[in-house]
Amino acid sequence: MMILSTILLSAATLQEPQQAEVRVADLKAHIGFLTSEELEGREAGKRGAHLAGSYIENQFRRLGLEPLGENGSYRLPFALRRDTAYNVVGILPGTDPELSKQYIAVGGHHDHAGLGSGMSGAMGFPYEIHNGADDNASGTSGVLELAEYYAAHPRKHSMIFMTFSAEERGLLGSKHLVQSGILPNDDILFMVNLDMIGRLTNDKLFIGGLGTAKELHDCLDSIFEASELDLELDDRGEAPSDNTSFFHAGIPAMFFFTNIHDDYHMPSDDAERINYVGEVKVLNLVQKVIAKLDDESSLTFRDHGGMGMPADFNSRMMEHYRNISKRKSMKGKLGVTAGDVVGNGLEIKSVREGSAADEAGMQGGDVLLAIDERNTVDIMALRRALAGGLKGNEIHIKVLRGETTMQLTAVLK
Ligand SMILES: [Zn+2]
């Protein structure tokens, strides 16, 4: 907890409050925190997602947004089987006496696939941390940056900023939020969903849901035509993401998405692969959309359903599944049976003949202290240390044999 509160503070102080522009440095700070090892992939209902929720709540409080929960809380709990998960919501009042009775809503989910053993759609091996930098630390950081921008530059309409949990479990957080009666659904002019906006490639951006209000094309097409981005526009109101929950509640909802990629739901969806400059471009376009629609006093909802996804989404997904099954067949094994915890390590009960451990010179009775400098203090730590290992990977093993500490090198098989 100590280390974590330091991280919370440093991320918050990286930005001057009331920053006027969406900035790469801020996106990096938010995504850096949300993808840190401590959060273990932010699985809904688990500690990592709670920490993400607290971080977002602290940001909303710092920006002076109004809480929607009880006792000044920005976090709104909902039941997730035996766990509790939290959506995070903050309100920013508008400046126009009439238009401020209605809301422009901006959201994205903050949960992800965790350690890969749960129900959140992880595609890596169990015990690998799925950091979810693009999915969806990118959208979460976008919500935070837009909240910061609009806190300094309020619009005529009031605004709702929100991050959802349990999106990866089937849009559960956003569904709960729109059905709970907590949100002023009837007074939401439109919703913008940011899910996976961190991988802009060749400036290609998908925007879905443009048929969910009669006026959207008339209002926005000139902005889209003038955009420097290569836009794929889609009218359909549904998607495998949270805009769907708002659409089903009769609220016009748009979906901003930079498409799937090789790291989708994989442990390799990491912060260093984010196109930060690209994400700023996406958010700048969202700002233009919001500025234009802020002048509207009403939008006419249209029940324009269907899965709105990029044209090449299915072929990309097929390719992705092929790569994943290839990787699954490459899972590397060390070949030891672990016994009890002994001091700072794990006793090795036996070493399988001909295994990677055997060839590295490990013996039954050794105490395994570390793999690649990660302490193997218990069986969970050992599983995590080996989780991402593929056949042919070289690992460095520290063992205690009698009184002697030894360094061994094994090649996983
Ligand atoms: Zn996802």
Boltz pocket constraint, residues with backbone or C-beta under 6 A from the ligand:
constraints:
  - pocket:
      binder: B
      contacts: [[A, 120], [A, 135], [A, 168], [A, 265]]
      max_distance: 6.0
